[in-house]
């Protein structure tokens, strides 16, 4: 018998909007927490979701950095 896993889809546009309301420390916490979760269990069905969270939080930090230029 094979084990079925269900992937958790991320709502891309909604999550990007949500990151705009997060302060820098929250963004950095999410990045760190997701990296730790992926590192601890890379085969977790939610690993892709965590990678997307990292990506969008990094994008938001980059967007803010560019606004300061």
N, C-alpha and C positions, 0 to 999 in steps of 0.2 A: 504494500500500500504506500502511495506517495503522499507526502504532506503538502497540502495546498496552502499557499500564503497569499494574503491579499495585500496589494501595495496601497499605500495611502497617497492619493493624489493631492498635490498642492494647488490651491487656487492662486495662480501666478499673479494676476492683476491685483487681486485683493491683498495678497501678502506684500506686494511692492508698496501698495498704499499704506498698509499697516506699518511698514518700516519707517515711513516718513514721520510718524508720530512717536517713534521710539527715541530716547536720548542715546547719546554715544555709549554710555556704560551698558545699557541694555543691549544694544547692537553687538558690542564686543562680548558680552556674556553669552548671547545666543550662538555666536560664532564658536566660542570656546566650548560650550556645552555640546553643540552638535559635532564638533571635531572629536571630542572625547567619546561621544556615543558611537560614532562611526569607527573609531579606533578600537573600542571595546568589543564591538560586534559588527564587523563589516558586512556580514551576510544578512543582517537584520532587514526584513522587508521595508522598513522605514528609512533605510540608509539613503535612498534617493531623495526622499523628502527632506532629510537633514542636509544633504548636499545643496538642495535648492535654497534652503533657509540660509546657509552659509553664503551662497552666491548673492542672494538679494540683500543681505545685511552688508556684505562687502561693497556691493554696488551703491547702496545708500551712503556708506561712509565715503566712498569715492566722489559721489555727487556733491556731498557737503564740502569736501576738500576743494573741489573745482569751483564752488560758489565763492570761496574765500579768496580766490586768486584775483 
